């Protein structure tokens, strides 16, 4: 069977001849390394617009990566603080069977431990999703396989832990980042 007439260029009178479909060389192309490298020529970090074209852009990008990764540690600490506060709040709400005439008036607003716990769990679930997205984006940054970028991720993690991780152990509970 001859399929030579199945070209999609003739559909709806469209001529695609003048369009660039990525087949040619681009002035600011991104290289995708699958092996460890120190080369920064045509280095793009996650997005095509985050293209490293000069030494200054490299230095600024590496510093930005340090801040981004340290920010992840700040997020983790914020989530830990929220969990502690929400657990304390849930524990402070009396059980319905323990409500007496001396129970503070604030608890008579209709909130019970189940409602507070359920709301806190929904918020913690959303924060968990945000944390995982953040961690996977850091993983993608690391997967440029560029030594300079990898060092920046590690420095950012160490700096973030130094600043925000004072109340936790140095062991991680996730494998990403």
N, C-alpha and C positions, 0 to 999 in steps of 0.2 A: 504494500500500500504506500503510495506516495504522499508524504506529509509536507512537501515543500511549500504548499500554498497556505499553510496554517500559521503564517506569520501574524503576530498581533499588531503590527504597525498599520495595517490597513483598516483596523476597526475604527469606526466613528471618524474617519478622515484625519486621524492624527499622524503627524510626521514627527518621529522621535530622532531624526538624524542629527539635529543640532544640539541635543542634550548630552550632558556629561553624566554618565552612569557609573562613574568611579573606576573606569577601566584605565584611564590615563594617569600620568604623574601629576600630583597636586603640589603646589608650591609649599604648603604647610601640612604635608601628610603626617599621619601618626604611624609610628612603628609599633608593632606588637611583638614583644620578645617573649619567648617561651623558655628561655634560659637566662640564668643570672647574668647581669651586665652592669657595668658602670657607665656605659655610654648614655649621654643625654640628648643626642641628635634625634630629632623628630619624636621626642618623648611627649606623650599625652597622658595625663592623669585622669582616669575615669571617662572624661568627656573630651570630645574633639576641640572644644573651645579652651580647655585647660592645656594648651600646647606650650611647651618650653622652647623658646626661641633664642634665649640669651642667658648668660651667666646670672644676671640680675633676676630674671624671671625664675631661674632655678632656685636661687637663694630664697626669694620671696615665697615660692611654692613650698620649699622644704620647711620654712618657718610656719607657713599656713597649715601644713600637715601636722607639725608638732602641736599647734593650737587645736586643731580639729580632734586629734587623738586625746589630748588632755581634756578636751570638752566631753569626750565619751566618759572619762573617769568622773567628771563633775556630774554628768547625768546619772551614772550609777550611784553616786553618793546621794543625789537628790531623791532617787527612787528608794534607797535604803531608809532615808529620813522619813519619807512619806509612809513607808510600811510600818516603821516604828510608831509614828504618830497615829496612824489609823488603827493599829492594834491596841494602843493605849486607849484611844477613844472608844473602841468597841468594848474593851474590858471595863471601862468606867460606866457604861450603861447598865443599869441593874436589870436582872432577869425579871420578866413580868411577874413571876410569882413572888419576887422579893420586894415588890413595890408596896410601901406602907404610907401611913400619913406623914411620916418624917422624910420621905423621899423628896429630894429637891424638885422644885416646880419645873425646872428646865426639862426634866425627863418626861413630863406629862404632855409634851408637844406631839406625841404620836410616833416618835422615832423609837424603834426598838433595835436590839442588837442584830437581829437578822437583816433588817433594812440597811443599817450602817455597814455591816459586813458585806452584804451583796454589792452595795454601791462602791465600797473600797475595792472589792475584787474586780469589778468592771474597770475602775480607774487603773488598778495595778496591771490588768491585762493589756490595756492600751499602752501603758508605759513600757511593759515588757515587749510589745510589738515594736515600739519606737526604738528601744534599746537594741533589739535584734537587727532592725534595719540599719541602724547606725554601725553596729559591729560588722555587718556584711559589707557596708560601704568601705569601712576601713580595710577589710580583707581585700576588696577589689583594688584599693590603693596599693596595698602591699604586693598584690599580684602583678604589678608592673614589672616585677623581677629586677627592678633597678636598685642597686646597692644603696645609693643615696636616699632614695625614697624609703627603703626598708629601715635604714638607720633612723630616719626622721620619725617613722611610726614607732619604733622602739623608744626613742628619746621622748616622744610625746606620751607614751604609756607610762614610762618611768616618772616623768615630770608630773603627769596627772595623778599618779598614785602618791607621789610625794606631797602634793598639795591637797588632794581630796580623799586619799585613802587611809587616813590616820587611824580609823576605827575598824579596819578590816585586815584580814590576813592577806599575804602576798599571793596566795594561790588563787587561781581563777576557776570560775564555775562554768565557763563556756570555752570552747576551743577556738572560736573566731575572735581574733585579735588578742 
